[in-house]
C-alpha cells in the first residue's frame, strides 16, 4: 500500500508545501549563483535513468563556472568550483531544485540516487533492483556513507533499501539525512575516484 500509492502521494503533498515556504530562499540562491558562476547560469540539467530505466533530466543548482583553458577545454572541477558552489554543496542546497523532479513524478524524496545512464550495462541483476522504484533526493546509501563507500557497497545498500522499503524506513532516512546535513557528515565537495563503468571494465580486463 505504502510502496504503490501512499509514498507518491505523500511526496507530492510534502514537496508542494515545502516549495510554497522556501521559494524565496531558492530565488536568492539562484541570483547568488548566477553572479558567482560568472554568467554560466544557476542551474544545470543532466540525463539520468529513473524508474524502469526511463531517462529524465535531473535539475540541480550549478556550483561551477564554465571556465576553459587556452585550448577550449573545461578546467578541472576543483578549479571551476566557486566559494558559493562549495557552500551549496557542503550544505546540500544544490539538491533542492530536484524537488521539482519530485513534483513531476520523476523522483521521490527517498530512494536510490539517480546515477549516470552510461552505468546501465554494468549493474548486476540484484543491483538493477534500484530501477524498480523512483530514484530519490536522499537514500539509504547516502545516510550510510554517501560517496565515501565503494561502488559495490553503495549499490548493495540501494538494493537492500528496495527490498525493505517501508514508511518507517523512509522516516528513519529523513531523520538521518537531517542529522548528516547539520553535522556535514560524509559530505564530499569534490568527488574523487573512478566512474562505475571504468572501475568495472578495469576489473573485467584484469581477470
Protein Blocks (a to p, Z undefined) as FASTA:
>chain_A
ZZmmmmmmmmmmmmmmmmmmmmmmmmmmmmmmmmmnnonajbdcdddddehhiacddddd
dfbdcbdcfkopacdfklmpcfklmmmmmnommmmmmmmmmmnopacfbdcddddfklmm
mpcfklmmmmmpccdfbdfklmnopjmbcfklmmmmmmmmmmmgcfklmmmmmmmmmmmm
mnopaiafbagdjdfklmmmmmmmmZZ
